[in-house]
Amino acid sequence: MIINKSITSTVLLVASFSVKAAEVGSQAQDAASQTGASAIWILANLSYAGMRAQNSPSAGWRILSFLLGFPGTFLSYLVVVEGSERAYGVDIPRSK
């Protein structure tokens, strides 16, 4: 009888570890997908600020980056002067 209890306890312990491992794996996958979305948001903000500072004529890319980076790009719209070659205190190299 003692052997059956220890086997049952071991099986329950292993099952609880596997459930916890699946839960942690799911949380890691959610965090990874959120990281990708954050990276796109940051890159869209940087590209919009750079295009605005360089007075880029590419309206399509500017609109796309504005939409992907909103609301941060709205702040760039208010702060970065069009054609100033400077965004957020950083000198942007002149476009050729």
N, CA, C and O atoms as a CHARMM CRD file, in Angstrom:
* protein
*
  384
    1    1 MET  N      0.80900  -1.19400   0.00000 PROA 1      0.00000
    2    1 MET  CA     0.00000   0.00000   0.00000 PROA 1      0.00000
    3    1 MET  C      0.85900   1.26700   0.00000 PROA 1      0.00000
    4    1 MET  O      0.50600   2.26000  -0.63700 PROA 1      0.00000
    5    2 ILE  N      1.97300   1.22900   0.70800 PROA 2      0.00000
    6    2 ILE  CA     2.85700   2.38300   0.75800 PROA 2      0.00000
    7    2 ILE  C      3.48000   2.62100  -0.61500 PROA 2      0.00000
    8    2 ILE  O      3.69000   3.77000  -1.00300 PROA 2      0.00000
    9    3 ILE  N      3.77500   1.56400  -1.34800 PROA 3      0.00000
   10    3 ILE  CA     4.36100   1.70200  -2.68000 PROA 3      0.00000
   11    3 ILE  C      3.34900   2.35900  -3.61700 PROA 3      0.00000
   12    3 ILE  O      3.72600   3.21500  -4.41800 PROA 3      0.00000
   13    4 ASN  N      2.06600   1.97500  -3.53400 PROA 4      0.00000
   14    4 ASN  CA     1.03600   2.57500  -4.38500 PROA 4      0.00000
   15    4 ASN  C      0.89400   4.07300  -4.10100 PROA 4      0.00000
   16    4 ASN  O      0.72300   4.86300  -5.02900 PROA 4      0.00000
   17    5 LYS  N      0.96400   4.47000  -2.82300 PROA 5      0.00000
   18    5 LYS  CA     0.87000   5.88600  -2.46800 PROA 5      0.00000
   19    5 LYS  C      2.05100   6.66400  -3.02800 PROA 5      0.00000
   20    5 LYS  O      1.87800   7.77100  -3.54000 PROA 5      0.00000
   21    6 SER  N      3.24500   6.09900  -2.93700 PROA 6      0.00000
   22    6 SER  CA     4.41900   6.80900  -3.44100 PROA 6      0.00000
   23    6 SER  C      4.38800   6.90100  -4.96900 PROA 6      0.00000
   24    6 SER  O      4.80800   7.91300  -5.53100 PROA 6      0.00000
   25    7 ILE  N      3.90100   5.87000  -5.64100 PROA 7      0.00000
   26    7 ILE  CA     3.78200   5.92400  -7.10200 PROA 7      0.00000
   27    7 ILE  C      2.74600   6.96000  -7.50300 PROA 7      0.00000
   28    7 ILE  O      2.95600   7.72900  -8.44100 PROA 7      0.00000
   29    8 THR  N      1.62700   6.97800  -6.79000 PROA 8      0.00000
   30    8 THR  CA     0.58400   7.96000  -7.08600 PROA 8      0.00000
   31    8 THR  C      1.09000   9.38300  -6.84000 PROA 8      0.00000
   32    8 THR  O      0.82500  10.29100  -7.62800 PROA 8      0.00000
   33    9 SER  N      1.81600   9.56200  -5.74700 PROA 9      0.00000
   34    9 SER  CA     2.37200  10.88700  -5.44600 PROA 9      0.00000
   35    9 SER  C      3.37400  11.32100  -6.51700 PROA 9      0.00000
   36    9 SER  O      3.39300  12.48200  -6.92500 PROA 9      0.00000
   37   10 THR  N      4.19700  10.38800  -6.96300 PROA 10     0.00000
   38   10 THR  CA     5.17600  10.69700  -7.99400 PROA 10     0.00000
   39   10 THR  C      4.50000  11.07100  -9.30900 PROA 10     0.00000
   40   10 THR  O      4.91500  12.02400  -9.96800 PROA 10     0.00000
   41   11 VAL  N      3.47300  10.33600  -9.69300 PROA 11     0.00000
   42   11 VAL  CA     2.74300  10.61300 -10.93500 PROA 11     0.00000
   43   11 VAL  C      2.07800  11.98700 -10.85600 PROA 11     0.00000
   44   11 VAL  O      2.12800  12.75100 -11.81900 PROA 11     0.00000
   45   12 LEU  N      1.46000  12.30600  -9.72800 PROA 12     0.00000
   46   12 LEU  CA     0.82800  13.61700  -9.56900 PROA 12     0.00000
   47   12 LEU  C      1.85600  14.74100  -9.59000 PROA 12     0.00000
   48   12 LEU  O      1.60300  15.80600 -10.15400 PROA 12     0.00000
   49   13 LEU  N      3.00800  14.50800  -8.98000 PROA 13     0.00000
   50   13 LEU  CA     4.06400  15.51500  -8.97400 PROA 13     0.00000
   51   13 LEU  C      4.57900  15.78600 -10.38900 PROA 13     0.00000
   52   13 LEU  O      4.75900  16.93900 -10.78100 PROA 13     0.00000
   53   14 VAL  N      4.81200  14.71800 -11.14700 PROA 14     0.00000
   54   14 VAL  CA     5.28100  14.87300 -12.53000 PROA 14     0.00000
   55   14 VAL  C      4.22200  15.56900 -13.37600 PROA 14     0.00000
   56   14 VAL  O      4.55300  16.41400 -14.20800 PROA 14     0.00000
   57   15 ALA  N      2.94900  15.22400 -13.17300 PROA 15     0.00000
   58   15 ALA  CA     1.86600  15.85100 -13.93400 PROA 15     0.00000
   59   15 ALA  C      1.77100  17.34100 -13.61000 PROA 15     0.00000
   60   15 ALA  O      1.54800  18.15500 -14.50600 PROA 15     0.00000
   61   16 SER  N      1.93600  17.70100 -12.34500 PROA 16     0.00000
   62   16 SER  CA     1.85600  19.11800 -11.98500 PROA 16     0.00000
   63   16 SER  C      3.04000  19.89500 -12.57000 PROA 16     0.00000
   64   16 SER  O      2.88100  21.04800 -12.97100 PROA 16     0.00000
   65   17 PHE  N      4.22000  19.27800 -12.62300 PROA 17     0.00000
   66   17 PHE  CA     5.37200  19.93100 -13.24800 PROA 17     0.00000
   67   17 PHE  C      5.14700  20.13000 -14.74200 PROA 17     0.00000
   68   17 PHE  O      5.51100  21.17200 -15.28800 PROA 17     0.00000
   69   18 SER  N      4.55600  19.15100 -15.40500 PROA 18     0.00000
   70   18 SER  CA     4.33600  19.28800 -16.84700 PROA 18     0.00000
   71   18 SER  C      3.29800  20.36500 -17.14300 PROA 18     0.00000
   72   18 SER  O      3.42200  21.08700 -18.13200 PROA 18     0.00000
   73   19 VAL  N      2.27300  20.48200 -16.29100 PROA 19     0.00000
   74   19 VAL  CA     1.27900  21.54000 -16.47300 PROA 19     0.00000
   75   19 VAL  C      1.93300  22.89900 -16.27200 PROA 19     0.00000
   76   19 VAL  O      1.68600  23.82700 -17.04300 PROA 19     0.00000
   77   20 LYS  N      2.76000  23.02400 -15.24900 PROA 20     0.00000
   78   20 LYS  CA     3.45200  24.28300 -14.98900 PROA 20     0.00000
   79   20 LYS  C      4.41000  24.62900 -16.12600 PROA 20     0.00000
   80   20 LYS  O      4.51900  25.79400 -16.50800 PROA 20     0.00000
   81   21 ALA  N      5.10400  23.62800 -16.67000 PROA 21     0.00000
   82   21 ALA  CA     6.02100  23.86400 -17.78300 PROA 21     0.00000
   83   21 ALA  C      5.26400  24.34700 -19.01600 PROA 21     0.00000
   84   21 ALA  O      5.73900  25.24000 -19.71700 PROA 21     0.00000
   85   22 ALA  N      4.10300  23.77500 -19.28900 PROA 22     0.00000
   86   22 ALA  CA     3.29500  24.20900 -20.43000 PROA 22     0.00000
   87   22 ALA  C      2.81200  25.64400 -20.22700 PROA 22     0.00000
   88   22 ALA  O      2.75600  26.42600 -21.17600 PROA 22     0.00000
   89   23 GLU  N      2.46500  25.98400 -18.99200 PROA 23     0.00000
   90   23 GLU  CA     2.01200  27.34000 -18.68000 PROA 23     0.00000
   91   23 GLU  C      3.14300  28.35900 -18.86800 PROA 23     0.00000
   92   23 GLU  O      2.92700  29.43100 -19.43400 PROA 23     0.00000
   93   24 VAL  N      4.32400  28.03000 -18.40200 PROA 24     0.00000
   94   24 VAL  CA     5.48000  28.91900 -18.55700 PROA 24     0.00000
   95   24 VAL  C      5.83600  29.06200 -20.03600 PROA 24     0.00000
   96   24 VAL  O      6.17200  30.16000 -20.48000 PROA 24     0.00000
   97   25 GLY  N      5.77100  27.98400 -20.79900 PROA 25     0.00000
   98   25 GLY  CA     6.04100  28.04100 -22.23600 PROA 25     0.00000
   99   25 GLY  C      5.06200  28.93500 -22.96000 PROA 25     0.00000
  100   25 GLY  O      5.44400  29.67200 -23.86900 PROA 25     0.00000
  101   26 SER  N      3.81000  28.87700 -22.56700 PROA 26     0.00000
  102   26 SER  CA     2.78800  29.73000 -23.17500 PROA 26     0.00000
  103   26 SER  C      3.05300  31.19600 -22.86800 PROA 26     0.00000
  104   26 SER  O      2.90200  32.04900 -23.74200 PROA 26     0.00000
  105   27 GLN  N      3.44800  31.49800 -21.63400 PROA 27     0.00000
  106   27 GLN  CA     3.75700  32.87400 -21.26500 PROA 27     0.00000
  107   27 GLN  C      4.96800  33.39600 -22.02200 PROA 27     0.00000
  108   27 GLN  O      5.00000  34.56500 -22.40400 PROA 27     0.00000
  109   28 ALA  N      5.96800  32.54300 -22.24300 PROA 28     0.00000
  110   28 ALA  CA     7.16200  32.95200 -22.98500 PROA 28     0.00000
  111   28 ALA  C      6.81500  33.24900 -24.43300 PROA 28     0.00000
  112   28 ALA  O      7.34900  34.18700 -25.02500 PROA 28     0.00000
  113   29 GLN  N      5.91700  32.44600 -25.00600 PROA 29     0.00000
  114   29 GLN  CA     5.50800  32.67200 -26.39000 PROA 29     0.00000
  115   29 GLN  C      4.74000  33.99200 -26.50800 PROA 29     0.00000
  116   29 GLN  O      4.93300  34.72500 -27.47800 PROA 29     0.00000
  117   30 ASP  N      3.87900  34.30500 -25.54600 PROA 30     0.00000
  118   30 ASP  CA     3.15600  35.57800 -25.55600 PROA 30     0.00000
  119   30 ASP  C      4.12800  36.75200 -25.44400 PROA 30     0.00000
  120   30 ASP  O      3.96700  37.75900 -26.13500 PROA 30     0.00000
  121   31 ALA  N      5.11900  36.62900 -24.59100 PROA 31     0.00000
  122   31 ALA  CA     6.10000  37.70000 -24.41900 PROA 31     0.00000
  123   31 ALA  C      6.89900  37.91100 -25.69800 PROA 31     0.00000
  124   31 ALA  O      7.21000  39.04900 -26.05000 PROA 31     0.00000
  125   32 ALA  N      7.23500  36.83700 -26.39200 PROA 32     0.00000
  126   32 ALA  CA     7.99500  36.95900 -27.63700 PROA 32     0.00000
  127   32 ALA  C      7.18000  37.66800 -28.70600 PROA 32     0.00000
  128   32 ALA  O      7.72800  38.47600 -29.45600 PROA 32     0.00000
  129   33 SER  N      5.89400  37.38600 -28.79500 PROA 33     0.00000
  130   33 SER  CA     5.07500  38.04700 -29.81300 PROA 33     0.00000
  131   33 SER  C      4.88500  39.52400 -29.47300 PROA 33     0.00000
  132   33 SER  O      4.80400  40.35400 -30.37900 PROA 33     0.00000
  133   34 GLN  N      4.81400  39.86600 -28.19600 PROA 34     0.00000
  134   34 GLN  CA     4.70800  41.26700 -27.80500 PROA 34     0.00000
  135   34 GLN  C      6.00300  42.02000 -28.08400 PROA 34     0.00000
  136   34 GLN  O      5.97600  43.20700 -28.40600 PROA 34     0.00000
  137   35 THR  N      7.13000  41.33700 -27.96200 PROA 35     0.00000
  138   35 THR  CA     8.41700  41.95900 -28.24800 PROA 35     0.00000
  139   35 THR  C      8.52100  42.32100 -29.72300 PROA 35     0.00000
  140   35 THR  O      9.04000  43.38300 -30.06700 PROA 35     0.00000
  141   36 GLY  N      8.03100  41.44800 -30.59400 PROA 36     0.00000
  142   36 GLY  CA     8.04300  41.73400 -32.02600 PROA 36     0.00000
  143   36 GLY  C      7.19800  42.94200 -32.37200 PROA 36     0.00000
  144   36 GLY  O      7.59200  43.76500 -33.19800 PROA 36     0.00000
  145   37 ALA  N      6.04400  43.05000 -31.74800 PROA 37     0.00000
  146   37 ALA  CA     5.17500  44.19600 -31.99600 PROA 37     0.00000
  147   37 ALA  C      5.82000  45.48500 -31.49100 PROA 37     0.00000
  148   37 ALA  O      5.69400  46.53100 -32.12700 PROA 37     0.00000
  149   38 SER  N      6.49800  45.41500 -30.36900 PROA 38     0.00000
  150   38 SER  CA     7.17900  46.59600 -29.83600 PROA 38     0.00000
  151   38 SER  C      8.31600  47.02900 -30.74400 PROA 38     0.00000
  152   38 SER  O      8.54800  48.22400 -30.92900 PROA 38     0.00000
  153   39 ALA  N      9.02800  46.06100 -31.31100 PROA 39     0.00000
  154   39 ALA  CA    10.13200  46.39300 -32.21300 PROA 39     0.00000
  155   39 ALA  C      9.61600  47.11400 -33.45400 PROA 39     0.00000
  156   39 ALA  O     10.22400  48.08700 -33.90200 PROA 39     0.00000
  157   40 ILE  N      8.51200  46.64900 -34.00900 PROA 40     0.00000
  158   40 ILE  CA     7.92600  47.30900 -35.17800 PROA 40     0.00000
  159   40 ILE  C      7.50300  48.72400 -34.82000 PROA 40     0.00000
  160   40 ILE  O      7.70400  49.65000 -35.60500 PROA 40     0.00000
  161   41 TRP  N      6.91900  48.90000 -33.64200 PROA 41     0.00000
  162   41 TRP  CA     6.45800  50.21500 -33.19500 PROA 41     0.00000
  163   41 TRP  C      7.63500  51.18000 -33.06200 PROA 41     0.00000
  164   41 TRP  O      7.55400  52.32400 -33.50700 PROA 41     0.00000
  165   42 ILE  N      8.73100  50.71800 -32.45000 PROA 42     0.00000
  166   42 ILE  CA     9.90600  51.56400 -32.25700 PROA 42     0.00000
  167   42 ILE  C     10.54400  51.92800 -33.59900 PROA 42     0.00000
  168   42 ILE  O     10.89600  53.08500 -33.82700 PROA 42     0.00000
  169   43 LEU  N     10.69300  50.94300 -34.48200 PROA 43     0.00000
  170   43 LEU  CA    11.29500  51.21700 -35.79200 PROA 43     0.00000
  171   43 LEU  C     10.43500  52.16700 -36.61600 PROA 43     0.00000
  172   43 LEU  O     10.96400  53.01400 -37.33500 PROA 43     0.00000
  173   44 ALA  N      9.11900  52.03600 -36.51800 PROA 44     0.00000
  174   44 ALA  CA     8.23500  52.95200 -37.24100 PROA 44     0.00000
  175   44 ALA  C      8.39100  54.37400 -36.71400 PROA 44     0.00000
  176   44 ALA  O      8.39300  55.32500 -37.49600 PROA 44     0.00000
  177   45 ASN  N      8.52000  54.53000 -35.40700 PROA 45     0.00000
  178   45 ASN  CA     8.71800  55.86000 -34.82300 PROA 45     0.00000
  179   45 ASN  C     10.03300  56.47900 -35.27500 PROA 45     0.00000
  180   45 ASN  O     10.07700  57.65400 -35.64100 PROA 45     0.00000
  181   46 LEU  N     11.10100  55.69200 -35.24900 PROA 46     0.00000
  182   46 LEU  CA    12.40200  56.21500 -35.66800 PROA 46     0.00000
  183   46 LEU  C     12.40900  56.57800 -37.14800 PROA 46     0.00000
  184   46 LEU  O     12.94900  57.61300 -37.53500 PROA 46     0.00000
  185   47 SER  N     11.80700  55.72400 -37.97500 PROA 47     0.00000
  186   47 SER  CA    11.81800  56.02200 -39.40800 PROA 47     0.00000
  187   47 SER  C     10.96100  57.24700 -39.72000 PROA 47     0.00000
  188   47 SER  O     11.32700  58.05000 -40.57800 PROA 47     0.00000
  189   48 TYR  N      9.82200  57.40300 -39.03300 PROA 48     0.00000
  190   48 TYR  CA     8.98500  58.57700 -39.28500 PROA 48     0.00000
  191   48 TYR  C      9.70900  59.86100 -38.87400 PROA 48     0.00000
  192   48 TYR  O      9.66900  60.85900 -39.59400 PROA 48     0.00000
  193   49 ALA  N     10.36700  59.83100 -37.71700 PROA 49     0.00000
  194   49 ALA  CA    11.09200  61.02500 -37.26300 PROA 49     0.00000
  195   49 ALA  C     12.22000  61.36500 -38.23000 PROA 49     0.00000
  196   49 ALA  O     12.44700  62.53800 -38.52700 PROA 49     0.00000
  197   50 GLY  N     12.92700  60.35300 -38.72400 PROA 50     0.00000
  198   50 GLY  CA    13.99600  60.59500 -39.68500 PROA 50     0.00000
  199   50 GLY  C     13.47700  61.13300 -41.00400 PROA 50     0.00000
  200   50 GLY  O     14.06200  62.05300 -41.57500 PROA 50     0.00000
  201   51 MET  N     12.37200  60.56200 -41.49800 PROA 51     0.00000
  202   51 MET  CA    11.80500  61.04800 -42.75300 PROA 51     0.00000
  203   51 MET  C     11.29800  62.47300 -42.62000 PROA 51     0.00000
  204   51 MET  O     11.42000  63.26700 -43.55400 PROA 51     0.00000
  205   52 ARG  N     10.73300  62.80300 -41.47200 PROA 52     0.00000
  206   52 ARG  CA    10.24400  64.16100 -41.25800 PROA 52     0.00000
  207   52 ARG  C     11.40900  65.14300 -41.15800 PROA 52     0.00000
  208   52 ARG  O     11.34900  66.23900 -41.71500 PROA 52     0.00000
  209   53 ALA  N     12.46600  64.75400 -40.45100 PROA 53     0.00000
  210   53 ALA  CA    13.61400  65.64600 -40.29500 PROA 53     0.00000
  211   53 ALA  C     14.32900  65.86700 -41.62900 PROA 53     0.00000
  212   53 ALA  O     14.87200  66.94600 -41.86500 PROA 53     0.00000
  213   54 GLN  N     14.33600  64.85900 -42.50000 PROA 54     0.00000
  214   54 GLN  CA    15.01000  64.99000 -43.78700 PROA 54     0.00000
  215   54 GLN  C     14.08300  65.48900 -44.88500 PROA 54     0.00000
  216   54 GLN  O     14.50700  65.62700 -46.03300 PROA 54     0.00000
  217   55 ASN  N     12.82500  65.76300 -44.55200 PROA 55     0.00000
  218   55 ASN  CA    11.84400  66.24600 -45.52000 PROA 55     0.00000
  219   55 ASN  C     11.72700  65.28400 -46.70200 PROA 55     0.00000
  220   55 ASN  O     11.80700  65.68400 -47.86300 PROA 55     0.00000
  221   56 SER  N     11.53500  64.00400 -46.37200 PROA 56     0.00000
  222   56 SER  CA    11.46800  62.95700 -47.38700 PROA 56     0.00000
  223   56 SER  C     10.21000  63.11000 -48.25300 PROA 56     0.00000
  224   56 SER  O      9.12500  63.34200 -47.71900 PROA 56     0.00000
  225   57 PRO  N     10.34000  62.98300 -49.58500 PROA 57     0.00000
  226   57 PRO  CA     9.18400  63.11200 -50.46300 PROA 57     0.00000
  227   57 PRO  C      8.35200  61.83300 -50.55200 PROA 57     0.00000
  228   57 PRO  O      7.31600  61.82900 -51.21700 PROA 57     0.00000
  229   58 SER  N      8.77500  60.75300 -49.90300 PROA 58     0.00000
  230   58 SER  CA     8.09900  59.46500 -49.99000 PROA 58     0.00000
  231   58 SER  C      6.85600  59.45000 -49.10100 PROA 58     0.00000
  232   58 SER  O      6.92100  59.08400 -47.92700 PROA 58     0.00000
  233   59 ALA  N      5.73000  59.85200 -49.67500 PROA 59     0.00000
  234   59 ALA  CA     4.49200  59.96900 -48.89300 PROA 59     0.00000
  235   59 ALA  C      3.96500  58.61000 -48.45000 PROA 59     0.00000
  236   59 ALA  O      3.44700  58.48500 -47.34000 PROA 59     0.00000
  237   60 GLY  N      4.08500  57.60100 -49.28500 PROA 60     0.00000
  238   60 GLY  CA     3.56700  56.27400 -48.94400 PROA 60     0.00000
  239   60 GLY  C      4.23800  55.66800 -47.73200 PROA 60     0.00000
  240   60 GLY  O      3.57300  55.17000 -46.82300 PROA 60     0.00000
  241   61 TRP  N      5.58500  55.71200 -47.72400 PROA 61     0.00000
  242   61 TRP  CA     6.31400  55.16100 -46.59200 PROA 61     0.00000
  243   61 TRP  C      6.10300  55.98900 -45.33300 PROA 61     0.00000
  244   61 TRP  O      6.06400  55.45300 -44.22600 PROA 61     0.00000
  245   62 ARG  N      5.96800  57.28700 -45.50900 PROA 62     0.00000
  246   62 ARG  CA     5.74500  58.15500 -44.35200 PROA 62     0.00000
  247   62 ARG  C      4.38500  57.86500 -43.71600 PROA 62     0.00000
  248   62 ARG  O      4.27300  57.81800 -42.49100 PROA 62     0.00000
  249   63 ILE  N      3.36300  57.67200 -44.53200 PROA 63     0.00000
  250   63 ILE  CA     2.02700  57.35100 -44.00900 PROA 63     0.00000
  251   63 ILE  C      2.03500  55.99100 -43.33100 PROA 63     0.00000
  252   63 ILE  O      1.46500  55.83300 -42.25100 PROA 63     0.00000
  253   64 LEU  N      2.68000  55.00100 -43.95700 PROA 64     0.00000
  254   64 LEU  CA     2.73900  53.66100 -43.36800 PROA 64     0.00000
  255   64 LEU  C      3.45300  53.68600 -42.02300 PROA 64     0.00000
  256   64 LEU  O      2.97100  53.08900 -41.06000 PROA 64     0.00000
  257   65 SER  N      4.58600  54.36200 -41.94100 PROA 65     0.00000
  258   65 SER  CA     5.29900  54.40900 -40.66100 PROA 65     0.00000
  259   65 SER  C      4.51700  55.20300 -39.62200 PROA 65     0.00000
  260   65 SER  O      4.57400  54.88400 -38.43400 PROA 65     0.00000
  261   66 PHE  N      3.78400  56.23900 -40.05000 PROA 66     0.00000
  262   66 PHE  CA     2.96500  56.99800 -39.10500 PROA 66     0.00000
  263   66 PHE  C      1.88900  56.10100 -38.49900 PROA 66     0.00000
  264   66 PHE  O      1.65600  56.13800 -37.29100 PROA 66     0.00000
  265   67 LEU  N      1.23400  55.29900 -39.33200 PROA 67     0.00000
  266   67 LEU  CA     0.16100  54.43300 -38.83900 PROA 67     0.00000
  267   67 LEU  C      0.69900  53.31900 -37.94200 PROA 67     0.00000
  268   67 LEU  O      0.09300  53.00500 -36.91800 PROA 67     0.00000
  269   68 LEU  N      1.82700  52.72100 -38.31700 PROA 68     0.00000
  270   68 LEU  CA     2.38700  51.62400 -37.51100 PROA 68     0.00000
  271   68 LEU  C      2.95200  52.11600 -36.18100 PROA 68     0.00000
  272   68 LEU  O      2.98900  51.36200 -35.20900 PROA 68     0.00000
  273   69 GLY  N      3.39000  53.36500 -36.13100 PROA 69     0.00000
  274   69 GLY  CA     3.99900  53.88000 -34.90900 PROA 69     0.00000
  275   69 GLY  C      3.10800  54.75500 -34.05600 PROA 69     0.00000
  276   69 GLY  O      3.55300  55.29800 -33.04500 PROA 69     0.00000
  277   70 PHE  N      1.84700  54.89800 -34.45400 PROA 70     0.00000
  278   70 PHE  CA     0.93000  55.75700 -33.70100 PROA 70     0.00000
  279   70 PHE  C      0.74500  55.21400 -32.30300 PROA 70     0.00000
  280   70 PHE  O      0.62400  53.99500 -32.17600 PROA 70     0.00000
  281   71 PRO  N      0.71200  55.99000 -31.25700 PROA 71     0.00000
  282   71 PRO  CA     0.65500  57.42100 -31.08800 PROA 71     0.00000
  283   71 PRO  C      2.02000  58.09700 -30.97300 PROA 71     0.00000
  284   71 PRO  O      2.09000  59.32400 -30.90400 PROA 71     0.00000
  285   72 GLY  N      3.11200  57.31800 -30.95000 PROA 72     0.00000
  286   72 GLY  CA     4.43800  57.91900 -30.83100 PROA 72     0.00000
  287   72 GLY  C      4.78800  58.80200 -32.01400 PROA 72     0.00000
  288   72 GLY  O      5.46500  59.81800 -31.85700 PROA 72     0.00000
  289   73 THR  N      4.32700  58.41800 -33.20200 PROA 73     0.00000
  290   73 THR  CA     4.61600  59.22600 -34.37900 PROA 73     0.00000
  291   73 THR  C      3.85900  60.54500 -34.35900 PROA 73     0.00000
  292   73 THR  O      4.29700  61.51800 -34.97400 PROA 73     0.00000
  293   74 PHE  N      2.74700  60.59100 -33.67200 PROA 74     0.00000
  294   74 PHE  CA     2.02900  61.85900 -33.53100 PROA 74     0.00000
  295   74 PHE  C      2.87000  62.83800 -32.71500 PROA 74     0.00000
  296   74 PHE  O      2.89600  64.03400 -33.00200 PROA 74     0.00000
  297   75 LEU  N      3.55500  62.31900 -31.69800 PROA 75     0.00000
  298   75 LEU  CA     4.47100  63.14400 -30.92300 PROA 75     0.00000
  299   75 LEU  C      5.61600  63.64400 -31.81200 PROA 75     0.00000
  300   75 LEU  O      6.01700  64.80500 -31.72100 PROA 75     0.00000
  301   76 SER  N      6.13600  62.76400 -32.66600 PROA 76     0.00000
  302   76 SER  CA     7.18200  63.18500 -33.61400 PROA 76     0.00000
  303   76 SER  C      6.66300  64.25500 -34.55300 PROA 76     0.00000
  304   76 SER  O      7.39400  65.18300 -34.90100 PROA 76     0.00000
  305   77 TYR  N      5.42200  64.13900 -34.96400 PROA 77     0.00000
  306   77 TYR  CA     4.81800  65.14000 -35.84500 PROA 77     0.00000
  307   77 TYR  C      4.80700  66.51500 -35.16900 PROA 77     0.00000
  308   77 TYR  O      5.02500  67.53800 -35.81900 PROA 77     0.00000
  309   78 LEU  N      4.55200  66.52500 -33.86700 PROA 78     0.00000
  310   78 LEU  CA     4.48600  67.79000 -33.14000 PROA 78     0.00000
  311   78 LEU  C      5.86800  68.34100 -32.79200 PROA 78     0.00000
  312   78 LEU  O      6.04200  69.55900 -32.74600 PROA 78     0.00000
  313   79 VAL  N      6.85400  67.47700 -32.54700 PROA 79     0.00000
  314   79 VAL  CA     8.14300  67.90100 -32.01400 PROA 79     0.00000
  315   79 VAL  C      9.20100  68.11700 -33.09900 PROA 79     0.00000
  316   79 VAL  O      9.96100  69.08400 -33.03500 PROA 79     0.00000
  317   80 VAL  N      9.25800  67.22300 -34.09400 PROA 80     0.00000
  318   80 VAL  CA    10.31900  67.28600 -35.10100 PROA 80     0.00000
  319   80 VAL  C      9.91800  68.27700 -36.18900 PROA 80     0.00000
  320   80 VAL  O      8.84600  68.16200 -36.78300 PROA 80     0.00000
  321   81 VAL  N     10.79000  69.25100 -36.44300 PROA 81     0.00000
  322   81 VAL  CA    10.53700  70.27000 -37.45900 PROA 81     0.00000
  323   81 VAL  C     10.84200  69.67800 -38.83300 PROA 81     0.00000
  324   81 VAL  O     11.88200  69.05100 -39.03200 PROA 81     0.00000
  325   82 GLU  N      9.93500  69.88200 -39.76500 PROA 82     0.00000
  326   82 GLU  CA    10.07900  69.36600 -41.12600 PROA 82     0.00000
  327   82 GLU  C     11.32800  69.94500 -41.78300 PROA 82     0.00000
  328   82 GLU  O     11.48200  71.16300 -41.86400 PROA 82     0.00000
  329   83 GLY  N     12.23100  69.06200 -42.25800 PROA 83     0.00000
  330   83 GLY  CA    13.43100  69.49700 -42.96000 PROA 83     0.00000
  331   83 GLY  C     14.52200  70.06200 -42.07200 PROA 83     0.00000
  332   83 GLY  O     15.44300  70.69900 -42.58300 PROA 83     0.00000
  333   84 SER  N     14.45800  69.85800 -40.78300 PROA 84     0.00000
  334   84 SER  CA    15.43000  70.45800 -39.85900 PROA 84     0.00000
  335   84 SER  C     16.75100  69.70200 -39.77200 PROA 84     0.00000
  336   84 SER  O     17.71400  70.22000 -39.20700 PROA 84     0.00000
  337   85 GLU  N     16.82000  68.47900 -40.32400 PROA 85     0.00000
  338   85 GLU  CA    18.01000  67.62100 -40.23600 PROA 85     0.00000
  339   85 GLU  C     18.35800  67.28700 -38.78700 PROA 85     0.00000
  340   85 GLU  O     19.49900  66.93600 -38.48700 PROA 85     0.00000
  341   86 ARG  N     17.37500  67.39500 -37.88400 PROA 86     0.00000
  342   86 ARG  CA    17.58700  67.11000 -36.46300 PROA 86     0.00000
  343   86 ARG  C     16.29300  66.53300 -35.89300 PROA 86     0.00000
  344   86 ARG  O     15.22200  67.11700 -36.05300 PROA 86     0.00000
  345   87 ALA  N     16.40100  65.37800 -35.22500 PROA 87     0.00000
  346   87 ALA  CA    15.23500  64.75000 -34.60500 PROA 87     0.00000
  347   87 ALA  C     15.57600  64.32500 -33.18100 PROA 87     0.00000
  348   87 ALA  O     16.50700  63.54800 -32.96500 PROA 87     0.00000
  349   88 TYR  N     14.82900  64.83000 -32.22100 PROA 88     0.00000
  350   88 TYR  CA    15.00900  64.50200 -30.80700 PROA 88     0.00000
  351   88 TYR  C     16.44100  64.76300 -30.34400 PROA 88     0.00000
  352   88 TYR  O     16.98600  63.97500 -29.57100 PROA 88     0.00000
  353   89 GLY  N     17.05400  65.84100 -30.79400 PROA 89     0.00000
  354   89 GLY  CA    18.37900  66.22200 -30.35900 PROA 89     0.00000
  355   89 GLY  C     19.51600  65.50800 -31.06700 PROA 89     0.00000
  356   89 GLY  O     20.67700  65.68100 -30.69600 PROA 89     0.00000
  357   90 VAL  N     19.20500  64.70500 -32.08400 PROA 90     0.00000
  358   90 VAL  CA    20.22400  63.95800 -32.82500 PROA 90     0.00000
  359   90 VAL  C     20.30600  64.52300 -34.22800 PROA 90     0.00000
  360   90 VAL  O     19.28800  64.65200 -34.90800 PROA 90     0.00000
  361   91 ASP  N     21.51400  64.86300 -34.66900 PROA 91     0.00000
  362   91 ASP  CA    21.70900  65.34400 -36.03500 PROA 91     0.00000
  363   91 ASP  C     21.57300  64.17500 -37.00200 PROA 91     0.00000
  364   91 ASP  O     22.25800  63.16200 -36.86400 PROA 91     0.00000
  365   92 ILE  N     20.68800  64.32000 -37.97600 PROA 92     0.00000
  366   92 ILE  CA    20.46300  63.29000 -38.98600 PROA 92     0.00000
  367   92 ILE  C     21.36600  63.61500 -40.18600 PROA 92     0.00000
  368   92 ILE  O     21.37500  64.75600 -40.64700 PROA 92     0.00000
  369   93 PRO  N     22.12300  62.63600 -40.70100 PROA 93     0.00000
  370   93 PRO  CA    22.94200  62.91400 -41.88300 PROA 93     0.00000
  371   93 PRO  C     22.05800  63.33300 -43.05900 PROA 93     0.00000
  372   93 PRO  O     20.94000  62.84200 -43.21000 PROA 93     0.00000
  373   94 ARG  N     22.55600  64.22000 -43.86500 PROA 94     0.00000
  374   94 ARG  CA    21.80100  64.69400 -45.03000 PROA 94     0.00000
  375   94 ARG  C     21.56400  63.56200 -46.00200 PROA 94     0.00000
  376   94 ARG  O     22.45400  62.75300 -46.26400 PROA 94     0.00000
  377   95 SER  N     20.35600  63.51300 -46.53500 PROA 95     0.00000
  378   95 SER  CA    20.05900  62.52300 -47.56400 PROA 95     0.00000
  379   95 SER  C     20.67200  62.97900 -48.88700 PROA 95     0.00000
  380   95 SER  O     20.78400  64.17600 -49.15200 PROA 95     0.00000
  381   96 LYS  N     21.06000  62.02300 -49.69800 PROA 96     0.00000
  382   96 LYS  CA    21.74000  62.37800 -50.95800 PROA 96     0.00000
  383   96 LYS  C     20.79900  62.43600 -52.11000 PROA 96     0.00000
  384   96 LYS  O     21.21500  62.72000 -53.23400 PROA 96     0.00000
